[in-house]
Amino acid sequence: MICGTQRGGDEKDPCLTVVDGTYATAVTIYNPTTCVVTIDKYFAPLVLRGQPFGREPKTVRARHFARIQLPPGAATMDDCCSLAEVVGRTGLVTLGVLDIVADHALDVTVTHTANGASPAATSVNSRTIKPRRA
């Protein structure tokens, strides 16, 4: 997931993880099964409040932040607003790994939106995430 605004480097870290712009991510989760699915969600922040925490050789452990029950045929979403509830709202870039662990296969799609220096520089990228077994 990537959320927030990046505007130039700073004296502490002149290396930019992402280019200047405003970023948003939405992750849709749909239960296509006929049973209730238990979902545990974890997040590992690699860039938080514009500062990198997980740049190699450092690592960041994913932390559990939610457990939900998703009924058959129901959908939910994680986006920058729900992520702000987990890590705090700053407006600065937050980048990290959202891990969705479920007891049945789900349909998960991630959509990234980026807006550069002008509205004409907006891009949208969407892709389906394939389930995997740990």
SVG drawing of the C-alpha trace seen along z (x, -y; Angstrom):
<svg xmlns="http://www.w3.org/2000/svg" viewBox="-24 -21 46 44">
<polyline fill="none" stroke="black" stroke-width="0.4" points="0.0,0.0 1.1,-3.5 -0.7,-6.6 0.0,-10.3 2.1,-13.0 5.8,-13.1 7.4,-16.5 11.2,-16.4 13.8,-14.9 15.0,-16.3 18.4,-16.8 18.0,-13.6 17.3,-11.5 18.0,-13.0 17.1,-9.6 13.5,-9.5 11.7,-6.2 9.0,-7.5 8.9,-10.5 7.0,-13.7 3.3,-13.2 0.1,-12.2 -0.6,-8.5 -3.6,-6.4 -4.3,-2.7 -7.6,-0.8 -7.7,3.0 -11.1,4.6 -11.8,8.0 -14.8,10.1 -16.0,13.4 -17.2,15.5 -17.7,18.6 -20.9,19.9 -19.4,19.7 -18.3,17.0 -14.5,16.3 -12.3,15.2 -9.8,12.6 -6.7,11.5 -5.0,8.3 -1.3,7.4 0.6,4.3 4.4,3.8 5.2,0.0 8.4,-0.4 8.0,-4.2 6.1,-6.0 5.5,-9.7 7.8,-10.1 10.7,-8.4 12.1,-5.0 12.1,-2.3 12.5,0.8 15.2,-0.1 17.8,2.7 19.5,3.9 16.7,3.0 13.6,5.0 10.1,4.4 7.8,7.0 4.2,7.0 1.8,6.3 -1.7,7.6 -4.4,4.9 -7.7,6.5 -9.8,9.6 -13.1,9.6 -15.8,12.1 -16.8,11.6 -20.1,13.2 -20.8,15.1 -21.2,12.7 -20.0,9.7 -17.2,7.3 -15.0,4.9 -12.2,2.5 -8.9,1.2 -7.8,-2.2 -5.7,-5.1 -8.3,-6.2 -8.4,-2.7 -4.6,-2.6 -4.5,-6.0 -6.5,-4.4 -3.7,-1.9 -0.6,-4.1 -1.9,-7.6 -2.8,-10.3 0.0,-12.5 -0.5,-13.4 3.1,-12.3 3.9,-9.2 3.3,-5.8 4.4,-2.8 4.2,0.8 2.9,4.4 -0.7,5.3 -1.0,9.0 -4.5,10.5 -4.7,14.0 -8.0,15.9 -9.3,19.4 -10.8,19.6 -9.8,18.1 -11.0,14.5 -11.1,12.3 -8.7,9.4 -7.9,6.5 -5.5,3.6 -5.9,0.2 -3.0,-2.3 -3.6,-5.9 -0.8,-8.5 -1.0,-12.1 2.2,-13.9 2.9,-17.6 -0.4,-18.2 -3.8,-16.5 -2.8,-15.4 -0.1,-13.3 -2.6,-11.1 -2.2,-7.3 -4.3,-4.4 -3.1,-0.8 -5.3,2.1 -4.5,5.8 -5.9,8.9 -3.9,10.6 -3.8,14.4 -4.3,16.4 -1.3,18.3 -0.8,20.9 1.8,20.2"/>
</svg>
